Amino acid sequence: MRVLVTGASGFVGSRLGPALEEAGHEVRAMTRHPDTYAGAGTPVQGDVGDEASLRAALAGCEAAYYLVHSLDSPDFQEKDAAAARSFARAAADAGLRRIVYLGGLGSDDDDLSAHLRSRRQVERLLGETGVPVTTLRAGIVIGHGGVSWEMTRQLVAHLPAMITPRWVHTRTQPIAIADVVRYLVGVLEAPDAEGRAFDVGGCEVLEYLEMLTRVAEIQGRRLLIVPVPLLSPKLSSYWLSLVTDVDVQTGRSLIDSMTNEVVVKDDSIRRVVPFEPMSYDDAVLTALGERARARRDARATKAAGQPG
């Protein structure tokens, strides 16, 4: 199947492209800078803010993965809604058989954060022009380069003590990036997945505080916990920007979402794409290993470029 992957050079897309090729699909990798793209698939120029470029990128495709968002922008809800409308129109004009969207986990019965409300809105907008949409709703994804994971890793790495506002006690169900990719590939041609939304998560439900302490333990560190229950999400986001490389806007969006419990309520995805997800500790070890390899590769590349 010829498939367009938006966000092809991003955290998820850069891993999804090779997996789709391995599964026998022809990948078109949408990027704003095709001349410098070095990942899997055939690069095609495209921007979700330019509907004409979307039509060109989608021409001849049978399905598409929608993996883009504007989380680092103050007006991300408006930008993401406009982009989803444009993509839905272009997908319908291209005659796509399916759109696969990676959204956010969280119960519709809760008072969802702005970030999660935006993800739900994108789900609806992508389907408004009649193309069947399959949605996978994930919480925190564990993998080198992922914003939520990097925030977690850097908090543990940079702080001998962790101040803990109320949101660190929210329950979550983290999932390894390899398992997210496996689900994304698996639902593409599954008849039972058409037009449905699935919760996806790992095999453990943890409070965010437990996630932090487990990362510290895996690295042989001890994390001192200092409860500060009245620390607001806004103040937390500024604090995060000081001790991690997550910007204030992205940090605020992520922390706001951490006030919502993100736990799988319906595990029907396990029957559509049956496999046993990775444990949290194994996901952490894999992410740390990926980071170590990336750092070694970067050092080797730098050394190779220096005059002898």
Protein Blocks (a to p, Z undefined) as FASTA:
>chain_A
ZZddehklmmklmmmmmmmmmnopacddddfblmlgcbecjdddddfklmklmmmmmgop
abdcdfbdcflpfklmmmmmmmmmmmmmmmmmnopabdcddddeddfkbccdfklmmmmm
mmmmmmmnopacddddddddddehiaklmmmmmmmmmpmbdcddfklmpccddddfklmm
mmmmmmmmgmklgopacddddfbdcdfklmmmmmmmmnopacdddddfklcfklmmmmmm
mmmccdfklmmmmmmmmmpccddfblklmmmmgcddddfklmmmmmmmmmmmmmmmmmmm
mmmmpcZZ
